[in-house]
Amino acid sequence: MAAALFATVTGLAVLGLGVARTAGGLAGFGPFQVASSGSPGGSPRGSASSPMAAPGSAVPAASAGPPGPGSSAGPGSSAGPTIVEPSSVVRTFRLQVALDRIRAKLGIPGVSVTILFPDGSAWTGVSGFADVAARTKVTPATAFAFASVSKTFTSALILQLADEGRLRLTAPAASLLPPIRLKIDRRITVAMLLDHTSGLADYFLNPKIDGPLQAQPRVAWTVNRTLGFVGKAVSPPGAAWHYANTNYLLLGLIAERITGQPLATAIRARLLEPAGLGSIWYQSAEPALATLAHGYRFVGTKPTAPPIDLADGSGVAPFRSVVTAAAGAGSLAGTSADLARWGRDLYGGQVLGPTGTALLFGGFTKTTNYLPGVSYGYGVQALSIDGHPSLGHSGRLLGFRSAIRHFPLDGLTIAVLTNQSRADPGEIVRALIPVALPVAPSCTFCMRPS
């Protein structure tokens, strides 16, 4: 019910019909996947050394930041709190202070954040270092690995092909795949790959894969070598929800077979170039289009732990072996500004159009019945953050974590990119929301008649 409600509301927002908010958030939305701590329930968490984990970044429960300045409604008013827009200078200052504070608190080497506001303005804030040893600071032009946020591009490509009638989401995935080193149950459909209900195991969660990946970081992995680590299915097709990078590696192969192009070429021609996203590229298959931040890992959880550089000097972040193994599940990189534009346009309906966008939002019902911690559709997560419904995806790769969140009722989009895999970027999203969307507090004194 909640997922259907969310899809309906989002659809209205996409169509520009508008939806009113109440003081307590979207009416009837409360039970829908309120953000909680940890990675999405039902998804494998992955160890600290796991190359690519489930889409963590569900925002941890914590007190919100101080409310923005404003005034309250008059006595007896049933209207929601007054939203007061600060001047752009004040807002920029407050956002930067909040970003610097949360980066220091979480012990993140470097971060880049872009926020697109409902009035069409934008803010890109950076903090910390892209290269700690060289003391090279992050700039708005610094690129980061997207990790699993890359799945949003693979999903959009598949949904485009479905909208064009070149594949059916109900078709057996096995019938669309090239010959590979993995036996695919013919009951597994394309839709099951998109929403992670295929039952296939995640090769990145196989503990045997870490050693080979890190032993030769500059070596490119083939699809068949990667698929050799998939292992036994974790459930029958369509019976449960298990997040698995395997699903999106296979979707990338399906897209390649249908388009007759390498996945990198198809994504560029169909998605990146039409949207004018000039800083995003498919790593290992395309030259870097911006200077990449180094990725870092840590031993221990203390914010003061020294960062360990993962860069292999190849110009692929975090390093070539893991990126090529990720393939369609996590190979893109770029700036936060272009990622924010991508999220706004994808979830706002500009990328896929009415039919394709309806497909994108049509996959939540099944996974909600399986109760993952975050409702997951066809390459899109839906969750409410402090009463603000959002669509997006998060990513985690050795040395990098990311999050893209589009708030359709607020008209806001936030993209967060970090060069570490320890701290949840969802905490940064949550820390910035009360600054980006300040709401006046309500109190008995404020509402007394003068």
N, C-alpha and C positions, 0 to 999 in steps of 0.2 A: 504493500500500500504506500509506504513512504517513498520508495523508489519511483513508483508510478507518479506520485505527487510531484516529486522533484523533476521528473522528465517533463511533466505537463507545464510546470512553472518555467522551467528552462526554455521549453518550446515557445511559450508566450513571450519571454524576454527576447529570444532570437528573432521572433517575428515582429518585435517592436510594439507589442500590444501593451506592455507594461504590467507590473504587478505591484500592488500596494504592500508596504511592510507595516507591521505593528511594532509597538515599543519592545515587545519581547521577541522580535524576529519574525520570520514568516509564520503566519498562523497555521497551526497543524504540522509544522515542520520539526517541532521539538524532538520527537523520538528518532528522527532520521540521523543515524551515524554521527552523533556528537563526537567531536575530536577527543581522543583519549591518548594516554601515554603509550609509547612503544610503537612497534610496527603494526600494520593492520592485522587484527586478529584473524587467525586461520591461515595466514601466510607464513612460510618458513622464515624465521628471523635471520638465519645465517650467522656464522661466527665472525669474530672480528677480522679474521683472515680471509673470509669468503670473498672471492673476487667480485661477485655481483649479487647482491641480496635482494629480497623482496622489496616492494615499493614502500619503504618505511615512512617517514615523514607524516604520519598522522600526528597532529599537533599535540604535544603533551599538555595535560591539564596543569594550568598555572594561573595565577592571578593576572588579569589584564593590566596593561600600563595605565597611567593616569589619564583620565578623560580629558578631552580637549575643552577649550573654553566655549562657553555658550550660555544660552538662557533657557528657561523652562516655559512650558505652556502655562496659560493663566489658570486660576483656580477652577476646578471642576471640568477642565478640558479633558476630552477623551483622546486627543491627538497624541501621537508618539512624540519623543523628545525632539527638540529643535536641533537641526544639524547646522552648525555654523562653520563656514569655510574660512580658515585662516588665510592670511596673505601668503602668496607663494614663497616669499622670503622666509617667513616664520616657519612655514611647513617644511621647507627644505632643511632649515637648521635643525628642527626637531627630529626629522627623519634621520639625518646624519648622526645626531647625538645618540638616538636609539640604536642605530646600526652599529656604531662604534662600541657602545656599551654591551650589546648582546654578543658581538664577536669576541670581545675580551672575556666575557663571562664563560663562553663555551670553549675558549681556547682554539679558535679557528685561525689558521694561518692567513687566509685571504678570502674575501667575499665580494661579489658584485650583485647588486639588486636593482631591478628596474620596476617601477610602478607606473602603470598607465591609468590616468584618472578619468572619471566620467565626462569632464569638460574638454577632453582631448589633449590635455597637457600630460607631460611625462617627467619622471624624475629617475635618474640613475645615480645610485650611491655606491661607493666602493670603500673598502676598508682593509688594511693589512697588506700582506705581501703575496705576489705571484711567485716569487723565488726568494725563499727565506735567506739562503746563504748569500746571495748577491744583494740582498736588501732591495730588490726590485718591487716597487709598489704595484698593487692592482690599479688599473685605470679603467675607464669605461670601455676601452677598446680591447681589454684582456678577455681572452676566450677560455672556457672551461669545458671539460667533458660533460656531456648531458647525462650519461649513464642511461637509466631506464626511461627517462623522459623521451629518449629516442623512439620508444614504442609508439608514442603518439603520431609520429610520422609514418611508421610502418602501418599502423592501423588506418590512418587517413588514406594511404595509398590503396590498401585493400578495399576500403569502403568506396573509394572512387571507382575502382574496377567493378564492384558490385552494382553501383548506380548505373554504370555504362552497360550492364548486362553481360560482362565478360566473365563473371563467376557468380555462383550462388552461395550465400552464407550457409545454406543447408547442405551443400555438396560435401561428399567425403573428401577430406584433405588428401588422403592417399592418392586419389585420382588426379590431383593437380600438382603433385610433387614430382621432381625429377628422381631418377634412381639415387638412393642414399643408403647410408649404412645405419638404418633404423627401420624396423618393421612398425608400420603405423596401423593400428586397429582401424578398420574401415568404418567403424561407427563414429570415429572422431570427425566432426565437421569443421569447416572453416570458422564458424561461429564459436565453437568450443576452444579453438586456438586463441581467438580474440579475447574471450572472457575468462580464460584460464580454467575451464571446466573439462579439459581433455583428459585429465588424469595422468598425463605424462610427467615424469620426474624432471627436476631442474638439474641440468648438468653442472651448473655452478655450485650446487649444494653437495656434490659428490666430493668428499674429502680427498679423494685421490687426484683431483685435478689441480690442486694448489701447487704441488711440487713441480710438475712439468711446466706450468704456466710461468712460475717465477724463476725456474732454473735457466731458461733461455728467453728472456723478456723481449728480445728483438726478433724472434722467429714468428712469422705469420702462421696461424693455424688454419688448416683446411676445415671445411664443413664436416667431413667424415671423421676427422680426428676428434673434433669437438663432440660429435654425436656419440662417439664411443664411450663417453662418460655419462650418458643419460641414465642408464640403469633401469630397474624394474618399475613398471607403472605403479603409481600410488593409489589409484582408484579406477573403477570402470569409467569409460567415457560418459560424461554428462551426469555423473553421480555426486560430484563434490567439487569444491573450489580449492585449487592448489596453484598458487602463483609459481610459474615456471618460465624461465627465459627460453627454454626449449620451444615453447609455443611460438614465440616471435622470431626465432631463427627460422623456423619452418615457414612462417608467413612471408618472410623475406624471400625464401626460395620460391614460394608460390607466385609472388609478385614478379620475380625475375622470369619465371617460365611463361607467364601470361603476357607480360609486356615485351619479352624478347630482349630486355636490357638488364645490365647489372643493376642491383638495387640502388647503388649510389647515383647512377645516371637517371633512373626513373624518379627518384625522390627529387633530384635537382630540377629535372624538366617539368615535372607535374606539380611540385609543391613549392620549392624554394624560389625558383625564378619567377613564377607568376605572382608570388607574394612579395618579391623584392627583398628577400632575406639574404643579404650579401655577406653576412659574417658566419653563416652556418655551413658546415661541410661534413661529409661522411669520411671519417678518419680511415686511414690506411689505403683508401681507394682514391682519394682526392688530395691535392696539396692543401696545406693549412692556409686559411684565409685571414688569420689573425694570430697574434702571439699567444701561445698557450701558457696558462699557469702550470707550474709543477704540481703534481699530486703528492699528498703526504699521508703517511700512516703514523700511528702512535702505539707505544707499548704502555698499556695502562689507561686509566680514565681521567687522571688528573689533568686539569687544563694547562698546568705548567709542564707537562711531559714534553720532551724535545721532539719536534717533527722529524720523521725519517723520509727523505726524498725518494720518490719512486721513479723519477724521470730516467729514461734509458738513453736519451740523446737522439732518439729517432724522429722526434717531432710528432709523436703519437702519444696521447695522454690517456691513462697513466703510462702504459707501455704497449708495444705492438701485439704481443701474444694474447693478452686479455681482451684487447679491443677487437682483434680479428675473431676471437672465439665468441665474443658477444654478437657480432654481425647485426642482423635486423633487430636484435633485442637491446642494443646499447652502444652504437658506434658513432653517434653524431657529437659534434662540438660546436661551440659558438659563443656569442656574447649574450648577456642577460637582456640587452635591449631588443635584440632580434627574437629571443625566446619569448619575451613578453608579447611582442607583436604577433607571434605565431599562436600563442595561447588565446589572445583576444580574438583573432580572426577565426581560429578553429572552432572554439566554443561559441562564438558569436554568429556562426553560420556562413561566414564569407568563404571559407576554404571549400566546403563540401556542398554548399547550396542546400535548399530545403529538404530534398529527398535524402541526400547523403548525411545531413545533420540529423535527420530523424532516425536514420540507421544508427548513428553514433550514440544517440541517447536511448536507443531501444533495447539495450542489453542489460539494464540494471535489475530487472525483476527476478531473473533466475538466480543471480549470485546473491541477492538479498535473502532469498529463501535458504541459501547455504550459510548465511550469517558470517561472511568475512568481516573483519574489523572495519573495513571501509568498503562501501558498495562499489563494485567494479563492473563496468560495462565493457564495451568494445574498445579497450585501450584507454579508458577514462575512469578516474576515481570520482566519487561524489561524497562529500562530507561537509558538515556544518562546523564552522570555526567561530566560537563565541556568538552564535546566532546568525552568522553570515553564511548562507549556503554557497558552496563552491564546487567547481569542476576543475579537474586537472590531473596531474600525475607527479610522482616523485621518483627519484633515481638514486642508486647507490652503487658505486663501483670502487674498487680499490683506489683510495686517494681522492675521491670526488663524491659529493652528494649534492643533489639539486631538487628543486620543487618549482612547479608552475601551478598557480591557482588563479582561476577566473571566477569572479563573484558577479553572476549575471544580474542580481537584483540591485547591487550597488554600483554596477558599471565600472568595476575596478579589476585590474589584472596585476598580479605580482609574480615576478620571476626571481628566483634566488639560486645563485650558483656559488659553490664553495669548493676549495681544493683540499678536502679532507673527507674521511669516511667514518668519523666517530660521532660527531654531533648532528642532531636532526635539524635540517634547514627549516622544518616546520615551525621551530621555535622562533626563527627570525620572522617568518610570516606573521605569526601571532603577535610578536612584539611591535610590528609596524602597523598592524591594522588600526589600533586606536589612534594612531597619529595620522594615518592616511585618511581615516573616516572618523574624525572627532565627533562625538555625540555629547551634548550637554547633559550633565548629571541631573537627576531628579531628586528633590528633597522636600521635606515638609516646609522648611523655612523659605525655600525658593518660591513656593507656590502660595504663600500667604498673601492675601490682598494688601495693598499698600494703604 
